[in-house]
């Protein structure tokens, strides 16, 4: 697997997601102790996810003290959609 990178930069995250036709989302009904569980929704919208604005996404992202772990390319040179949210140290 090619190297994964971590960022907290909002523009970097948004550009990476939009380049892969992704949208900011959160898990439906998971807002009880905060803003909800963030996800990136790729392709056909998933029923378990609720679309949210970038402003709301980054508000939750910062409040939850998250970082964005992502990979640009796969080992075979294809554009990667690997990403996950991790807690900042």
TAFENRA-V362066 format. One record per backbone hydrogen bond with DSSP energy under -0.5 kcal/mol. NH is the residue of the N-H (numbers start at 1). CO is the residue of the C=O. Records with the same first field share a line. If there is no record, write none. Layout:
NH = CO  CO
//
This chain:
5 = 70
7 = 68
13 = 9
14 = 10
15 = 11
16 = 12
17 = 13
18 = 14
19 = 15
20 = 16  17
21 = 18
22 = 17
23 = 41
25 = 39
26 = 50
27 = 37
28 = 48
30 = 27
34 = 31
38 = 36
39 = 25
41 = 23  39
42 = 40
43 = 21
49 = 46
50 = 26
52 = 24
57 = 53
58 = 54
59 = 55
60 = 56
61 = 57
62 = 58
63 = 59
64 = 60
65 = 62
66 = 61
67 = 86
68 = 7
69 = 67  84
70 = 5  68
71 = 82
74 = 78
77 = 74
80 = 72
84 = 69
86 = 67
88 = 65
//
